[in-house]
Amino acid sequence: MKFDKLISDLYEAVETKELFSLTLSEIVSHLGAAQSHLCLLGEGNSSIGLNFTANMDPEFLDEYHEHYVNHDYRLKLISRARVGEVLMDDQLNTPEGLRSSPIHNDLFPRYGVNRIMGSNISVDGGLGWFGVTSLRKDGDFSKEAVEDFSRLVVHARKALHLRQLRSEMAERELVHRSANDSQTYAIIMLANGEIEYANQLARDMLDLGFIRIQNGRLVCRDPAEQKKVEAVHRRVRNGEAPLVRLLDKKSNATYAVQVFNPLPRFIDGRLEPARWVTYKIVQLNPQDVLSSRTLERITQFYGLSVGESATIAAVIAMEPLAEFSRSKGVQQDTVRKQLKAAMTKMGVNSQKQLFQLYERFKVFE
């Protein structure tokens, strides 16, 4: 039961970030370790996006980030490792690094950093790390400690990702409120399956009846669109913040729905449903979804082919690739290849980055 509590505490920390360090201290004690570090680096590893520690000297991290992070050869080894794989000390170092790196010959000895066990927990392209250090310089971790650490990794990664999503939501809300007092999207927040908050726009949408809250989650009255909603809820359980397009065939209205901020609980060896979930809903007009002028600029700027441009347009318009391939009479595999080729030319590796790039190009209209 104590191990289950560690996992539950990780998820509790999503809502109250100060609990991360307290939970890491409990993990250190449980594993018989000395220190722990849980972090997510910013773009290009140039900054620390999220950073939590247990039993570590704060000056160690300040010094590491200021003088060592850009020269740390181990980051490449970590980023190449399979996400979630447990890495022991000898997998994190190289013979040359041990001989010549100031990290091993200066930084670690001064701060008493001993043998390390950790894992690559990267999310959304940002390098993530979860690690613990041994009590002694020549110490190893017990078989039980390695097994428990391995089981903790997936939950530490998910909790860190959920915290990142929550932080991004707060930042977007702040920017939106400071830039524009008018409400442009609906927000519905559920707590334990009940509506805790819904703004006026959300209440107006619910009154229309196309979407509603039932059995503690958002549902859609159209059976085909409801299947999309069910698929999104399954993805939320994996720590994602998915976006789905719903079409009300009666009114011809299109809605973009994003589901985020789940906070699952780990009880008796299994995950319980999220205690609270937030829905962000935007009703879209065709001109809001896709600007042909912006698409043309992107096509010309990156030298996209006609097929690649059409596929990018479908993604931006949130049209499922299966539907797009059927409408164009081409194989879905061909569409996927066109999408991959286009994203390579554009230098993006996720649909989230694709939307961000599209929004940046809209300023040229």
VENHU-V649566 format. One record per residue. N is the residue number from 1. RES is the residue in three letters. SS is DSSP state (helix for helix, strand for strand, loop for the rest). PHI is phi in degrees with one decimal (NA if undefined). NEAR is the number of other C-alpha atoms within 8 Angstrom. Layout:
n->N res->RES ss->SS phi->PHI near->NEAR
n->N res->RES ss->SS phi->PHI near->NEAR
This chain:
n->1 res->MET ss->loop phi->NA near->5
n->2 res->LYS ss->helix phi->-62.8 near->5
n->3 res->PHE ss->helix phi->-65.7 near->6
n->4 res->ASP ss->helix phi->-58.9 near->11
n->5 res->LYS ss->helix phi->-66.7 near->10
n->6 res->LEU ss->helix phi->-59.2 near->11
n->7 res->ILE ss->helix phi->-68.8 near->12
n->8 res->SER ss->helix phi->-59.7 near->11
n->9 res->ASP ss->helix phi->-64.6 near->11
n->10 res->LEU ss->helix phi->-60.6 near->14
n->11 res->TYR ss->helix phi->-72.2 near->13
n->12 res->GLU ss->helix phi->-62.5 near->11
n->13 res->ALA ss->helix phi->-68.7 near->13
n->14 res->VAL ss->helix phi->-57.4 near->14
n->15 res->GLU ss->helix phi->-82.9 near->8
n->16 res->THR ss->loop phi->-124.4 near->8
n->17 res->LYS ss->loop phi->-60.6 near->8
n->18 res->GLU ss->loop phi->-62.4 near->7
n->19 res->LEU ss->helix phi->-74.2 near->11
n->20 res->PHE ss->helix phi->-58.0 near->14
n->21 res->SER ss->helix phi->-65.2 near->10
n->22 res->LEU ss->helix phi->-63.7 near->9
n->23 res->THR ss->helix phi->-67.3 near->12
n->24 res->LEU ss->helix phi->-62.0 near->12
n->25 res->SER ss->helix phi->-63.6 near->12
n->26 res->GLU ss->helix phi->-66.1 near->9
n->27 res->ILE ss->helix phi->-66.2 near->9
n->28 res->VAL ss->helix phi->-58.1 near->14
n->29 res->SER ss->helix phi->-63.6 near->9
n->30 res->HIS ss->helix phi->-63.0 near->8
n->31 res->LEU ss->helix phi->-86.0 near->10
n->32 res->GLY ss->loop phi->69.8 near->10
n->33 res->ALA ss->loop phi->-103.3 near->13
n->34 res->ALA ss->loop phi->-105.6 near->11
n->35 res->GLN ss->strand phi->-141.8 near->13
n->36 res->SER ss->strand phi->-146.8 near->16
n->37 res->HIS ss->strand phi->-141.0 near->13
n->38 res->LEU ss->strand phi->-130.1 near->12
n->39 res->CYS ss->strand phi->-153.4 near->13
n->40 res->LEU ss->strand phi->-133.8 near->14
n->41 res->LEU ss->strand phi->-80.5 near->14
n->42 res->GLY ss->loop phi->-79.0 near->11
n->43 res->GLU ss->helix phi->-58.0 near->7
n->44 res->GLY ss->helix phi->67.8 near->7
n->45 res->ASN ss->helix phi->58.6 near->11
n->46 res->SER ss->loop phi->-85.3 near->8
n->47 res->SER ss->loop phi->-151.1 near->9
n->48 res->ILE ss->strand phi->-100.9 near->10
n->49 res->GLY ss->strand phi->-75.2 near->8
n->50 res->LEU ss->strand phi->-131.0 near->9
n->51 res->ASN ss->strand phi->-150.9 near->9
n->52 res->PHE ss->strand phi->-136.3 near->9
n->53 res->THR ss->strand phi->-138.2 near->12
n->54 res->ALA ss->strand phi->-140.1 near->12
n->55 res->ASN ss->loop phi->63.7 near->8
n->56 res->MET ss->loop phi->-106.1 near->8
n->57 res->ASP ss->loop phi->-68.7 near->7
n->58 res->PRO ss->helix phi->-55.5 near->6
n->59 res->GLU ss->helix phi->-67.0 near->6
n->60 res->PHE ss->helix phi->-62.2 near->10
n->61 res->LEU ss->helix phi->-67.6 near->8
n->62 res->ASP ss->helix phi->-59.6 near->8
n->63 res->GLU ss->helix phi->-68.3 near->9
n->64 res->TYR ss->helix phi->-60.7 near->10
n->65 res->HIS ss->helix phi->-69.0 near->10
n->66 res->GLU ss->helix phi->-77.3 near->7
n->67 res->HIS ss->helix phi->-118.7 near->7
n->68 res->TYR ss->helix phi->-119.6 near->10
n->69 res->VAL ss->helix phi->-58.4 near->9
n->70 res->ASN ss->helix phi->-74.7 near->8
n->71 res->HIS ss->helix phi->-120.1 near->5
n->72 res->ASP ss->loop phi->-84.7 near->8
n->73 res->TYR ss->loop phi->-63.6 near->7
n->74 res->ARG ss->helix phi->-68.7 near->8
n->75 res->LEU ss->helix phi->-61.7 near->7
n->76 res->LYS ss->helix phi->-66.9 near->7
n->77 res->LEU ss->helix phi->-63.9 near->9
n->78 res->ILE ss->helix phi->-67.2 near->10
n->79 res->SER ss->helix phi->-66.4 near->10
n->80 res->ARG ss->helix phi->-81.8 near->6
n->81 res->ALA ss->loop phi->-73.1 near->8
n->82 res->ARG ss->loop phi->-64.0 near->7
n->83 res->VAL ss->loop phi->-59.5 near->8
n->84 res->GLY ss->loop phi->92.2 near->10
n->85 res->GLU ss->loop phi->-73.5 near->9
n->86 res->VAL ss->strand phi->-81.2 near->10
n->87 res->LEU ss->strand phi->-110.4 near->9
n->88 res->MET ss->loop phi->-93.5 near->9
n->89 res->ASP ss->helix phi->-55.4 near->9
n->90 res->ASP ss->helix phi->-69.8 near->6
n->91 res->GLN ss->helix phi->-84.0 near->7
n->92 res->LEU ss->helix phi->-95.2 near->10
n->93 res->ASN ss->loop phi->-127.1 near->9
n->94 res->THR ss->loop phi->-125.7 near->8
n->95 res->PRO ss->helix phi->-56.0 near->6
n->96 res->GLU ss->helix phi->-65.8 near->7
n->97 res->GLY ss->helix phi->-63.5 near->10
n->98 res->LEU ss->helix phi->-62.7 near->10
n->99 res->ARG ss->helix phi->-76.8 near->8
n->100 res->SER ss->helix phi->-115.1 near->8
n->101 res->SER ss->loop phi->-73.0 near->9
n->102 res->PRO ss->helix phi->-65.0 near->7
n->103 res->ILE ss->helix phi->-63.0 near->9
n->104 res->HIS ss->helix phi->-80.3 near->12
n->105 res->ASN ss->helix phi->-97.4 near->11
n->106 res->ASP ss->helix phi->-133.8 near->8
n->107 res->LEU ss->helix phi->-64.0 near->11
n->108 res->PHE ss->helix phi->-60.2 near->11
n->109 res->PRO ss->helix phi->-60.7 near->9
n->110 res->ARG ss->helix phi->-68.3 near->7
n->111 res->TYR ss->helix phi->-108.5 near->8
n->112 res->GLY ss->loop phi->64.2 near->6
n->113 res->VAL ss->loop phi->-84.9 near->9
n->114 res->ASN ss->loop phi->-98.5 near->12
n->115 res->ARG ss->loop phi->-64.7 near->12
n->116 res->ILE ss->strand phi->-118.4 near->10
n->117 res->MET ss->strand phi->-126.6 near->11
n->118 res->GLY ss->strand phi->-158.9 near->11
n->119 res->SER ss->strand phi->-153.2 near->14
n->120 res->ASN ss->strand phi->-76.1 near->16
n->121 res->ILE ss->loop phi->-120.5 near->13
n->122 res->SER ss->loop phi->-60.2 near->13
n->123 res->VAL ss->strand phi->-140.2 near->9
n->124 res->ASP ss->loop phi->51.8 near->5
n->125 res->GLY ss->loop phi->82.3 near->5
n->126 res->GLY ss->strand phi->-92.5 near->12
n->127 res->LEU ss->loop phi->-69.6 near->13
n->128 res->GLY ss->strand phi->-113.5 near->13
n->129 res->TRP ss->strand phi->-142.6 near->13
n->130 res->PHE ss->strand phi->-133.0 near->15
n->131 res->GLY ss->strand phi->-148.6 near->11
n->132 res->VAL ss->strand phi->-134.7 near->13
n->133 res->THR ss->strand phi->-116.7 near->13
n->134 res->SER ss->loop phi->-78.0 near->15
n->135 res->LEU ss->loop phi->-70.5 near->9
n->136 res->ARG ss->loop phi->-117.4 near->7
n->137 res->LYS ss->loop phi->-61.1 near->8
n->138 res->ASP ss->loop phi->-103.6 near->6
n->139 res->GLY ss->loop phi->-79.9 near->9
n->140 res->ASP ss->loop phi->-119.9 near->6
n->141 res->PHE ss->loop phi->-97.4 near->10
n->142 res->SER ss->loop phi->-67.3 near->6
n->143 res->LYS ss->helix phi->-59.7 near->6
n->144 res->GLU ss->helix phi->-65.2 near->6
n->145 res->ALA ss->helix phi->-65.9 near->11
n->146 res->VAL ss->helix phi->-63.9 near->9
n->147 res->GLU ss->helix phi->-64.1 near->8
n->148 res->ASP ss->helix phi->-68.1 near->9
n->149 res->PHE ss->helix phi->-60.7 near->10
n->150 res->SER ss->helix phi->-59.0 near->11
n->151 res->ARG ss->helix phi->-72.8 near->8
n->152 res->LEU ss->helix phi->-77.1 near->9
n->153 res->VAL ss->helix phi->-56.3 near->12
n->154 res->VAL ss->helix phi->-61.3 near->10
n->155 res->HIS ss->helix phi->-77.7 near->11
n->156 res->ALA ss->helix phi->-63.4 near->12
n->157 res->ARG ss->helix phi->-64.1 near->13
n->158 res->LYS ss->helix phi->-65.3 near->10
n->159 res->ALA ss->helix phi->-63.6 near->12
n->160 res->LEU ss->helix phi->-65.2 near->12
n->161 res->HIS ss->helix phi->-64.1 near->10
n->162 res->LEU ss->helix phi->-62.8 near->14
n->163 res->ARG ss->helix phi->-64.6 near->11
n->164 res->GLN ss->helix phi->-62.3 near->9
n->165 res->LEU ss->helix phi->-62.0 near->11
n->166 res->ARG ss->helix phi->-65.5 near->11
n->167 res->SER ss->helix phi->-64.3 near->8
n->168 res->GLU ss->helix phi->-63.5 near->8
n->169 res->MET ss->helix phi->-61.8 near->8
n->170 res->ALA ss->helix phi->-61.8 near->8
n->171 res->GLU ss->helix phi->-65.4 near->8
n->172 res->ARG ss->helix phi->-65.1 near->8
n->173 res->GLU ss->helix phi->-62.0 near->8
n->174 res->LEU ss->helix phi->-64.4 near->8
n->175 res->VAL ss->helix phi->-62.6 near->8
n->176 res->HIS ss->helix phi->-61.9 near->9
n->177 res->ARG ss->helix phi->-66.7 near->8
n->178 res->SER ss->helix phi->-74.8 near->7
n->179 res->ALA ss->helix phi->-91.1 near->6
n->180 res->ASN ss->loop phi->-157.3 near->7
n->181 res->ASP ss->loop phi->-77.4 near->7
n->182 res->SER ss->loop phi->-75.7 near->4
n->183 res->GLN ss->loop phi->-85.4 near->7
n->184 res->THR ss->loop phi->-110.4 near->5
n->185 res->TYR ss->loop phi->-147.3 near->10
n->186 res->ALA ss->strand phi->-89.5 near->15
n->187 res->ILE ss->strand phi->-126.5 near->13
n->188 res->ILE ss->strand phi->-126.2 near->13
n->189 res->MET ss->strand phi->-114.3 near->12
n->190 res->LEU ss->strand phi->-107.6 near->15
n->191 res->ALA ss->strand phi->-125.9 near->10
n->192 res->ASN ss->loop phi->54.2 near->8
n->193 res->GLY ss->loop phi->84.7 near->10
n->194 res->GLU ss->strand phi->-109.9 near->7
n->195 res->ILE ss->strand phi->-68.0 near->9
n->196 res->GLU ss->strand phi->-92.7 near->8
n->197 res->TYR ss->strand phi->-154.4 near->8
n->198 res->ALA ss->strand phi->-147.1 near->12
n->199 res->ASN ss->loop phi->-74.4 near->9
n->200 res->GLN ss->helix phi->-61.5 near->7
n->201 res->LEU ss->helix phi->-61.9 near->11
n->202 res->ALA ss->helix phi->-65.4 near->13
n->203 res->ARG ss->helix phi->-63.8 near->9
n->204 res->ASP ss->helix phi->-64.4 near->8
n->205 res->MET ss->helix phi->-65.4 near->11
n->206 res->LEU ss->helix phi->-64.7 near->10
n->207 res->ASP ss->helix phi->-65.1 near->6
n->208 res->LEU ss->helix phi->-69.3 near->7
n->209 res->GLY ss->loop phi->89.9 near->8
n->210 res->PHE ss->loop phi->-66.3 near->10
n->211 res->ILE ss->strand phi->-119.7 near->11
n->212 res->ARG ss->strand phi->-156.7 near->10
n->213 res->ILE ss->strand phi->-100.9 near->8
n->214 res->GLN ss->strand phi->-144.7 near->7
n->215 res->ASN ss->loop phi->53.1 near->5
n->216 res->GLY ss->loop phi->78.7 near->9
n->217 res->ARG ss->strand phi->-157.7 near->8
n->218 res->LEU ss->strand phi->-77.0 near->9
n->219 res->VAL ss->strand phi->-133.3 near->10
n->220 res->CYS ss->strand phi->-126.0 near->11
n->221 res->ARG ss->loop phi->-74.0 near->10
n->222 res->ASP ss->loop phi->-84.7 near->8
n->223 res->PRO ss->helix phi->-56.5 near->7
n->224 res->ALA ss->helix phi->-66.6 near->6
n->225 res->GLU ss->helix phi->-71.6 near->11
n->226 res->GLN ss->helix phi->-62.1 near->11
n->227 res->LYS ss->helix phi->-61.9 near->8
n->228 res->LYS ss->helix phi->-65.3 near->10
n->229 res->VAL ss->helix phi->-63.5 near->12
n->230 res->GLU ss->helix phi->-62.9 near->8
n->231 res->ALA ss->helix phi->-64.2 near->8
n->232 res->VAL ss->helix phi->-64.9 near->12
n->233 res->HIS ss->helix phi->-63.5 near->9
n->234 res->ARG ss->helix phi->-66.3 near->8
n->235 res->ARG ss->helix phi->-69.1 near->11
n->236 res->VAL ss->helix phi->-60.8 near->13
n->237 res->ARG ss->loop phi->-64.3 near->10
n->238 res->ASN ss->loop phi->-92.7 near->7
n->239 res->GLY ss->loop phi->86.1 near->10
n->240 res->GLU ss->loop phi->-91.4 near->9
n->241 res->ALA ss->loop phi->-125.9 near->11
n->242 res->PRO ss->loop phi->-72.3 near->10
n->243 res->LEU ss->strand phi->-119.9 near->9
n->244 res->VAL ss->strand phi->-133.6 near->11
n->245 res->ARG ss->strand phi->-100.7 near->10
n->246 res->LEU ss->strand phi->-120.0 near->10
n->247 res->LEU ss->strand phi->-113.5 near->9
n->248 res->ASP ss->strand phi->-88.7 near->10
n->249 res->LYS ss->loop phi->-65.5 near->6
n->250 res->LYS ss->loop phi->-70.6 near->5
n->251 res->SER ss->loop phi->-102.9 near->5
n->252 res->ASN ss->loop phi->63.9 near->7
n->253 res->ALA ss->strand phi->-88.9 near->11
n->254 res->THR ss->strand phi->-112.9 near->11
n->255 res->TYR ss->strand phi->-120.1 near->11
n->256 res->ALA ss->strand phi->-104.8 near->12
n->257 res->VAL ss->strand phi->-120.3 near->12
n->258 res->GLN ss->strand phi->-117.1 near->11
n->259 res->VAL ss->strand phi->-115.2 near->14
n->260 res->PHE ss->strand phi->-154.1 near->13
n->261 res->ASN ss->loop phi->63.6 near->11
n->262 res->PRO ss->loop phi->-74.0 near->13
n->263 res->LEU ss->loop phi->-132.2 near->14
n->264 res->PRO ss->loop phi->-71.3 near->11
n->265 res->ARG ss->strand phi->-120.3 near->12
n->266 res->PHE ss->strand phi->-103.0 near->12
n->267 res->ILE ss->strand phi->-129.7 near->10
n->268 res->ASP ss->loop phi->52.3 near->6
n->269 res->GLY ss->loop phi->82.5 near->6
n->270 res->ARG ss->strand phi->-146.7 near->6
n->271 res->LEU ss->strand phi->-83.0 near->8
n->272 res->GLU ss->strand phi->-91.6 near->8
n->273 res->PRO ss->loop phi->-58.0 near->8
n->274 res->ALA ss->loop phi->-60.7 near->10
n->275 res->ARG ss->loop phi->-78.3 near->12
n->276 res->TRP ss->strand phi->-146.8 near->12
n->277 res->VAL ss->strand phi->-141.0 near->13
n->278 res->THR ss->strand phi->-118.3 near->12
n->279 res->TYR ss->strand phi->-114.2 near->12
n->280 res->LYS ss->strand phi->-112.8 near->11
n->281 res->ILE ss->strand phi->-128.2 near->12
n->282 res->VAL ss->strand phi->-123.9 near->10
n->283 res->GLN ss->strand phi->-87.5 near->9
n->284 res->LEU ss->strand phi->-106.6 near->10
n->285 res->ASN ss->loop phi->-95.8 near->8
n->286 res->PRO ss->helix phi->-52.6 near->6
n->287 res->GLN ss->helix phi->-72.1 near->6
n->288 res->ASP ss->helix phi->-74.6 near->7
n->289 res->VAL ss->helix phi->-72.1 near->9
n->290 res->LEU ss->loop phi->-148.8 near->10
n->291 res->SER ss->loop phi->-99.7 near->8
n->292 res->SER ss->helix phi->-63.5 near->6
n->293 res->ARG ss->helix phi->-67.4 near->7
n->294 res->THR ss->helix phi->-65.4 near->12
n->295 res->LEU ss->helix phi->-61.6 near->12
n->296 res->GLU ss->helix phi->-63.9 near->8
n->297 res->ARG ss->helix phi->-63.0 near->9
n->298 res->ILE ss->helix phi->-63.7 near->11
n->299 res->THR ss->helix phi->-59.4 near->11
n->300 res->GLN ss->helix phi->-69.8 near->8
n->301 res->PHE ss->helix phi->-63.6 near->6
n->302 res->TYR ss->helix phi->-101.4 near->8
n->303 res->GLY ss->loop phi->65.5 near->7
n->304 res->LEU ss->loop phi->-78.3 near->11
n->305 res->SER ss->loop phi->-75.7 near->7
n->306 res->VAL ss->helix phi->-60.1 near->6
n->307 res->GLY ss->helix phi->-65.1 near->7
n->308 res->GLU ss->helix phi->-64.6 near->12
n->309 res->SER ss->helix phi->-63.5 near->12
n->310 res->ALA ss->helix phi->-64.8 near->8
n->311 res->THR ss->helix phi->-68.4 near->12
n->312 res->ILE ss->helix phi->-61.1 near->10
n->313 res->ALA ss->helix phi->-61.3 near->10
n->314 res->ALA ss->helix phi->-63.9 near->12
n->315 res->VAL ss->helix phi->-65.0 near->11
n->316 res->ILE ss->helix phi->-64.2 near->11
n->317 res->ALA ss->loop phi->-81.1 near->8
n->318 res->MET ss->loop phi->60.4 near->8
n->319 res->GLU ss->loop phi->-89.2 near->10
n->320 res->PRO ss->loop phi->-54.7 near->8
n->321 res->LEU ss->helix phi->-62.0 near->11
n->322 res->ALA ss->helix phi->-63.6 near->7
n->323 res->GLU ss->helix phi->-67.1 near->8
n->324 res->PHE ss->helix phi->-62.6 near->11
n->325 res->SER ss->helix phi->-64.4 near->12
n->326 res->ARG ss->helix phi->-65.9 near->10
n->327 res->SER ss->helix phi->-65.9 near->6
n->328 res->LYS ss->helix phi->-91.5 near->6
n->329 res->GLY ss->loop phi->70.0 near->6
n->330 res->VAL ss->loop phi->-124.1 near->8
n->331 res->GLN ss->loop phi->-67.0 near->8
n->332 res->GLN ss->helix phi->-63.9 near->10
n->333 res->ASP ss->helix phi->-62.7 near->6
n->334 res->THR ss->helix phi->-64.1 near->8
n->335 res->VAL ss->helix phi->-63.8 near->12
n->336 res->ARG ss->helix phi->-61.6 near->9
n->337 res->LYS ss->helix phi->-65.1 near->8
n->338 res->GLN ss->helix phi->-64.8 near->11
n->339 res->LEU ss->helix phi->-63.9 near->11
n->340 res->LYS ss->helix phi->-63.1 near->8
n->341 res->ALA ss->helix phi->-64.0 near->9
n->342 res->ALA ss->helix phi->-65.1 near->12
n->343 res->MET ss->helix phi->-67.2 near->11
n->344 res->THR ss->helix phi->-63.4 near->9
n->345 res->LYS ss->helix phi->-61.6 near->9
n->346 res->MET ss->helix phi->-86.2 near->7
n->347 res->GLY ss->loop phi->73.1 near->6
n->348 res->VAL ss->loop phi->-119.1 near->9
n->349 res->ASN ss->loop phi->-128.5 near->8
n->350 res->SER ss->loop phi->-154.2 near->7
n->351 res->GLN ss->helix phi->-66.9 near->8
n->352 res->LYS ss->helix phi->-60.7 near->6
n->353 res->GLN ss->helix phi->-66.8 near->9
n->354 res->LEU ss->helix phi->-62.4 near->12
n->355 res->PHE ss->helix phi->-62.4 near->9
n->356 res->GLN ss->helix phi->-63.9 near->8
n->357 res->LEU ss->helix phi->-65.5 near->8
n->358 res->TYR ss->helix phi->-58.9 near->11
n->359 res->GLU ss->helix phi->-63.7 near->8
n->360 res->ARG ss->helix phi->-66.2 near->7
n->361 res->PHE ss->helix phi->-72.4 near->11
n->362 res->LYS ss->helix phi->-65.7 near->8
n->363 res->VAL ss->helix phi->-68.0 near->6
n->364 res->PHE ss->helix phi->-84.5 near->5
n->365 res->GLU ss->loop phi->-70.3 near->6
